Amino acid sequence: MSRLPKLKPLLLSTALSVVFCYPALSTGVYANDISIFSEMATAQPIYAKHGMVSSQEAIASQIGVDILKQGGNAVDAAVAVGYALAVTLPRAGNIGGGGFMLVHLAEQNKTIAIDYRETAPSKAHKDIFLDEQGNAVDKLSREHGLAVGVPGTVLGFELALEKYGTMDLKQVIAPAIKLAKEGILVTSDLSNSLSGLKSRIAQWPSSAKIFYRPDGSDFQVNDLLKQPELAHSLSLIADKGSKGFYYGETAEKIVAAVKDAGGVMSLQDLANYKVVEREPVRGQYRGYEIVSMPPPSSGGIHIIEMLNVLEKFPIDQLGHNTANTLHLMAETMKYAYADRSEFLGDPDFVKVPVKQLISRDYATSIANKIAINKTTPSSEIKPGKLAGYESDQTTHYSVIDQWGNAVANTYTLNFSYGSGLVAEGTGILLNNEMDDFSVKPGTPNGYGLIGGDANAVQGNKRPLSSMSPTIVMKDGKPFIVTGSPGGSRIINITLQIIMNVIDHKLNIAEATAAARIHHQWQPDFIWAEHTLNRDTISLLEAKGHQVKTQESIGSTQSIMVTEQGIFGASDPRRAGSAAIGH
């Protein structure tokens, strides 16, 4: 079968959206603008022959596909998508934040992990967010100049493009500049998010003048949003490369904005920022190779740790989203997140016991503690004895080109719209990534995650992240390219995409649409999408779980490569997302 058969529009549903999808169209897009119906009908992925881009915003996906059509490779397209999202998805797409990029080069059969995570300013220290009594002050790490980490996106994209791309920067950034200059039509998704977060954004006059009308009222659907200052900042990058961001006019304006807001970032901090290429973490699961992001991401390690544990159980026989399967997953999640709280941090500052955490012997010791018929309270689960909530508004995109090169990229401002602060005169939203440090060991961050000394604030250090760009390999070639926003839930979301495909044989659209759960050790309950079967929830409760339901968990952007071709699925939990191929 070279193509999916032509079908009538299929009604696809998830925890948040109903989706009409024409699966036979090679440039098909999920159009999701109406509300929940039921968990999942028969879901069909988008088909492509030569390449695919799956991102959270349709215009950006199309820009990436256009780059592929022009002969660019997956890295060229990924950088173009990243810059476009800075314009079209301002709550998460960015040049004022940072992230992780996983690049697979088909010809060399090599995968590289590019760490362009933000760093703490050099003057930051472990008590920077505490008051005189030693208590954590949330506002300082979330809506203040001290919240802003040194951005890494621009230098990360430059390194990726120069080393692994084929096009020049001016080519791939041009669509983003045009969008910022000429404007984008405000979607319902953008209008709602700006309105809902007005208190954080509009407290900064430099932000209010961009994201709200001159009279202070909200933008409405189909209003034209122009961002000329952002276009200028992007043009400086196009002309001067990363020096157009980390030095000169833009750098001076960023530092001035941060200091005016009470921060300690300096021009030297920007000039000293470095991207780090790291070796990915690798594991095996039922004959497939899992390749993911190493620290300072906690995602790759704990995905592999959990898969190692779950491989000890006959998940395929227990069934998809049954109480027994979900129970085993939730119990496994507890142990992984307990380990995360103790051992994970910036590997340039702390020794992370990677080999022990992803060892099969360690997984066996965890599996032996898990009972099929009852839960172990989180209070009884401690981090392993080993030697030595990031925002929903992160965004992920996946790219595959005609040569088999692949990119999984996840980047973020942390909270939606980051700190809410636009550096005056630049159009650049600044992150509040410093909240991802352990503000005070044992104190939950903005997403309920507890951390220890390994992730304490320190100058020039990278905060721990849950971002988990991941590539699953089959016979040495990319099989699944995936990732998600979702803060502390990212790791478990990515885990479930992998298990849905490998254990339960779902196609990539079905794997995407299926109801999800999340457990992060503390607090001790399962979050479940409200489409999960009520009887299943009752069975989980009978085993001792406390279950809380919510509308949606994450927004995966995934691609699966099969003998029949390339298939993509953009998560309809978020309006405006699109998987587009050619």
N, C-alpha and C positions, 0 to 999 in steps of 0.2 A: 504494500500500500504506500504510494508516494504522497498522497494527499488525503486529508479527511474528506469524507463524502459531504456533499452539500446538504445542509439540513435547514429546517425552519429555525428561527431564533429559539435558543434554549433559555429557559428561565433558570438562572443560577442564583442560589441564595446563600448568604452567610450570616454571621452573627449581626451584621449591621446593614447589609445592602442586598437588594435583589439586582441581578445583573442580566442584561440582555447581551448575548454574545453570538456573533456569526462565526462559527468555528472554521468555515471553509475559506474565509478571507485571509490572504497572506498578510495583509496590513490591518487586520482587525483590531479593534480596541474595545476593552470593556467599558461600557458607559454605565456608570453607577450613580443614580441620582434619586432613587426612591428607597423606601425604608424596608425594614426586615419583613420576611415572609416565613421562611422556615430554615432549618439548618443547611441542607444541601440537596439539590437535585443532581441529575447526572451532569457533571461539569466537563466541558470540553476545552482544552487549551488552544491557544493561538498557534497556528502552524507557520513555519518559515523554512525556506530551503537554504538560504545563504547566510543569514545572521539574524540576531534578535537583540532587542533592548527592552528590558522591563523596568519601569521606574514608577515613582509615585505621582508623576505629573505628565500628562499626555504630550504637551508641547515639547518638553525636554526629551521624552522618548523618541519623538519624531526627529528631533535634531540629531540624536545619536544615530538613528537609522540613516538619515541623510549622509552623515559622515561615512558610514559603512558603504553606502551606495557609491560614494565618491572614491572608494578604494582604500579608505582608512581602515586601520585594524581596531581591535577591541579597545585598546588603550586610548587611541585617538577619540573614539566614540565616547568612552567613559569620561574623559576630561571635558569634552564638549557638553555632555549631559550634566556634569558637576557644576560647570559655570552657568549653564542655563537654569538649573534649579535655584541658584543664588538669586535669580530674578523672579522666577515663576512660583517658587515654593519658599518664600522668605522665612517661614517659621522653622525650617530645618535645613534647606539648601543654603549654602553659605560660602563666603570667603573669609568670614570673621570667626570661624570655628576650626574644627579639625576632625580627623577620622582615621580610618584604616582602609587600605586597598590591597586585595589579593589579586595577583596577576599570574595567569598561567600562560606560558609560551609554548605553543604546540611543537614547533620545530626542535627546540632544545629539550622538550619534555621537562620543563623546569617551572617551579612555582615560587614566586617571591612575595613576601609580606612587606608592604610599605607602611610604616608607622608615621603618620603625620598628626598624631595626637597633640593637643595643646600642652604647653608646659607652664608651670607656675613661674611668675616673675621672680627674679633672683632675690628680692627682698622679702618674699613670702616665708612664713615660718609656722610651726605647728600650732601656735596659739593665736594666730591672726584673726580667727573668727570667734574668739571667746571674749566675754565681758570681764569686768574686774573680779567677779566672783567665780570665774572659770566656767561659766555656762555658755553653750553655743548660742550665737545670735544668728538666726536663720537669714535675716535680710542681708547681712554682710556677705554671705556666700551665694546669694541668689539675685539680689536687685541692688547692686552697689558696685563701685569701681573695683573693689577687692575681689569681686566674683569673676573677673575677666582673666582668663588664661591667655598666654601668648599664642595667637592663631597659627595653625599649621597647614591649612588647606592649599594656599597658593604655592608654597614650596613643595608640598607633596605632589600636587598636580604637575608642577614643572619637572620634578625628578622623573615621574612616571613617563611623561611625554618625551623627554630628552633621551632617556635610556631605552624605552620600550615601545614608543610610538613611531609613526612614520610621517606625520604632518607637523607643520610648525604651529607655534602657539597662536599666531594671528588668525590662522585658518579655523582653529577649533573654538576660539573665544569670540569670533565675529558674530555668531548668532545671538549670543548672550548680550553683547553690546547693543545690537540692533533692538532686541526686545526691551532692554532697559531704557533706551533712548526714545523709541517710538511708542512704547507702552504696551501693556497687556490688559485684556479685558478681565475685570474682576469676576471670578467665579463665585458660586454660592459657598463653596468650601472656604475660599479666601476671605470673603465678606464675613462669614460666621466666625472664623477664627480671630480676625482683627477686632470684631465687635466684642467677642467673649473675653479677650485679653486686654481690653482697652486700659484698664487700671494700671497694668504693668508697663504697657508701651507708651501711653500718652503722658505718663509722669515725666518723660524726657521730651522737651520741646523739639529737639532735633529729630526725634522719631515721629512725633505727632504730626509734624508738617509733611511727612512723606506718606504715612499710612492712614491719614484721615483727611477729610475735606478741609478747605481753608477755614470754614466756619466751625470746625471741630466735630462735625457730624460724621457718621460712618459712611464708607463707600458702599454703594449698592451694587447688586449684580449687573454686569455689563458696563459699569463705569470704567473709564480708561485710567489705569494706574501707570504713570510715567515715573521713572527713576533716573533723572539726568545726572545726579551726583554719582550714583552707582555706575552709570555708563562711563563717566569720566574716570572713576577708579579702575574699572575694567580696561579702559583704553590705555591707562598708564601701565598696567600689567602686560597688555598686548605689545606695547612699544618697548618696554624695558625689562620684561620678564619679572621674576620675583623681586628684583631690585625696585620695581615700581610700586611695590607694596611694603617691603621691609625697610626701605630707606626713603628719604626725601619727603615729599608733600604728604602722601598718605600716612606714612609712619608717624610723622609729626602730629597729624590730626588725631590719629588713634590714641597716641600717648597723652595728648592734651585732654581728650574726652575722658579717658580712664582716670587721669589725675583729678580733673574737675569733679568727677564722681566719687572721689575719695580713695582711689586705687594707688598702687605703687609701681605700675609698669613703667619701664624706661625705654628710651630709644635703643639702648644697648641690649635690652632683652629681645627686642625684635631683630636686631642685627645678628644676635648670637643663636637664633633659632636654627635647629638642625632637624632634618628628616632622617629617620633610621630605617635601613633595610634589615629585616630580620628573617630568620629561618622559620617557616610555618611550623605549627605543631601538626603531627600526623598520627592517625590511628587507623585501626581496621574494624569494620563492622560487617559481619556476615558476608565476607568476600569483597567488600567495597573499601576503598581507601578514603578516609576523611581527612581533608586538608583545611586547616583553619588558622585563625589569627592567634599568635602567641602573646604573652604579656608585653605591654600593659593591658591588653585585652584579657579578661578572664574567660571569655566565651569559648575559645577553641579548646582550652584545657578541660573545661567542665563539660562541654559537649562530648568529648572523647571519654572522659571519666564516666559519664552517665551511660553512654552507649556500651562501654566495657561491662558495666554492671548489668544492664538490661539484656545483653547478649547471653547472659546466664539463664534467661527465662524464655519459654516458648511463646513469645509475643504474638507471632502469626497465628498460633493455635488458639490463643486466648481471645483474639478478635479485636477489631478496630474500635476504639473508644468504649470498650466494655468496662465494667467496674473493676474487674481484676487487672486489666491492662493499665488503666488509669491509676489504680492504687499502687502498682509496682513503679510506675513512672513518678508519682508524687513522692513516694518514700525515697526513691533514688535522688530526686531533686533536693530533698532536705539535706542529704549527706554532702552533695556537691556544693550547695550554697553555704553550708557550715564551713567547709574547707575554704571557700572563697573569702569568708570573713577573716580568716586567720593568715592565709599564706600568700595571697595575691597582691601584687603591687608593681611598680616600675622596676623592671629587671636591672636597670642601670643603677638602682639604689638599694634594692633588697634581693636576696637570693631566693628565688622561687623554686620549690622542689618539683619541677615539671615532670621529670622522669618517674618520680614516685606517684604523683597524682594520676598519671595516665597509664600506670603499670597494670597489667592484668591481675597480678597477685593482689594488689590493693583493691581492685574491683571485686575480686572474689571475697575478700574479707568484708566488704560492704554488703554484697549479695547475701552472704551467710547470716546477716543480721536482720534481713527483711522477711517478715512473715506474710503469707498470702492472705490471711484472714483478719489481720488486725494491724492497726497503725502504731508506730512508735512515736510518742510525743516529742516534739522538737526540743523540749527541755532536757530530754535524755540523750539527745544527739549532740556530740561535741566534734570540733574539727579533728581530723585524724592525727595520730601521734607520728608526725613525720619530722625528719631532721630539717634543721634549719628551714534608688529607682531613678538612674539616667532617664531622660525624658522620653515620653511617647513621640516627641517631635524630632527625634533622629530620623534620617531617611536612608533607605538602602536602594541600590539599583544593581542590576546584573546585565552583562553584555557578553555575547559570543559572536565571533566573526566567521567568515567563510573558510578560514584556515584552521579553525579549531582553537584559536586563542580565546581566553576567557578572562573577564574581570568581575570580581565581586567587590563592591565598594559601599561602605557605610560611613556616613559622616554626620556631624551634628553641631548644634549650638547649645546643646543640653536641654534646658527648658524650651518650650515653644517660644520662638523669637528670642531665645537666649536670655540675656539680662534685660532685653527690651530696649537697650541703649544703642542708638545709631551714632557713630562718631561724626560729629558735626562736619558737614562739607564733603563727606565721603560716600554717603548712602549705605555704609557697611554696618550691618547689625553685629554687635559684639556678643560673644558667648558668656555664659555663666558657668563654665566648666569646673571652676574651683570647688563647686559643691559636690563634685564626684570624689574629692578626697574625703578621708575620714576627718570631718571637722573636729570631732573629739572622739577618740576610740570608744566604741560601745554605744555611741549615739547615732540613731538612724539618720540617713541623709534625706533629701527631698522625696525619695522613692522607697523609703523604709528599709534600705539596705544598711546593714551594720558592717563596719570595717574596724580594723585594728591598726597597730603601729606600722605594719607594712605599707599601708596606704595613707600615712600621716602626711600633712602638708609639709613641703620642703622646697626651697628655691630651686628652680630649673628642673623639677621632677614632673613626671607625667602622671595625672590621676588615673586610677584604675577605671576600666571601662567594661561594659557588658557587650559592646558591639562585636558582632560575630560573623563577618563575611566568611562564607564557607564554600568550598568546592568539593563535591563528592566525585571520586574518580572510579571509573570502571574500565578494567583492562588498560590502565595507564592514560586514559583520555577523560576529559570532563564529561560527567554524566548529569550532575545537578549543580547549578550555580544558584546560590540562595543567600538570604539574609533578611533582616527586618529591623524597623524601629521597635520601640516598646520598652525602653529603659531596662530595669532589672529583669524584665520578662523575655528579652531578646534571646537569651541562651536557650530557654525552654521552647520558645517558638520555633527556632531553627532546628532543635532536636526533633520536634514533632513533624516538621516537613520531611526530614530524613527518614524517620520511622514510618510515616504514612506511605512513602514511596517504596522503601525497601521491605518492610515487614508486611504491609497491607496491600501492596501492589496497586495503589491508587495512581491515576495519572496526575500530572503536576497541577492541574486545575482542581481536581478533587482533593488533592493533598492540601492545597491552599484554602479551599472553602470549608474544610472540615472544622468542627468545633474544637477549641483549644482549652487547655488548662494551664495553671501556673502555681507552683509552690516554691517559696524562696527561704524555707527554714524558719525564719522569723519575719512576720508573725505566723503563728502556726495554723494556717488554713489554706485550703485550695481556692484559688480564683478559677471560676469556670465561666465560659461564655454561656449566655442564657439559652442558647440553642441546644445545649447538652441535654440529653434525654432525662426527664425528671425521675424515672425509675432508676436510672444509673446513679443519679445523685443520691437517691435514697439508699442504694446499696453501698455507696462510698461512706455515707453517714453511719451505716450499720457496722462498718469496719472501724469506725472511730474518727473519721475525718470530719472537720467542720468545713462546709462548702459555702462560698459566697459567689453569687452570680453577678456578671456584668455584661455590658453589651458586646464589646469586642476586645481582642487582644492582638495587637501588632498589625503589621501591614507588609507581608512578605512580597518580594519581587523576585520571581524564580524562573529559571530556564532549565529544561531537561532535554538532553540530546539522546535520540534513539536511532535505530537503524532506519526508521521511517522518516526521520528528519528532526528538525529543531522545534520544540514546543515550549511556549511561554505562558505564564500566568501571572497577571498583576492583581494583587489582592483587592477585591472589591469592598473591603472594609473601609477603605478610604476613597472618598469621591475624587474623580479626576485622574486616577492612576491608569496606566496603559502598558500592555505588552504589545510591541509592534515588531514585525519581522519583514524581511524582503527575500 
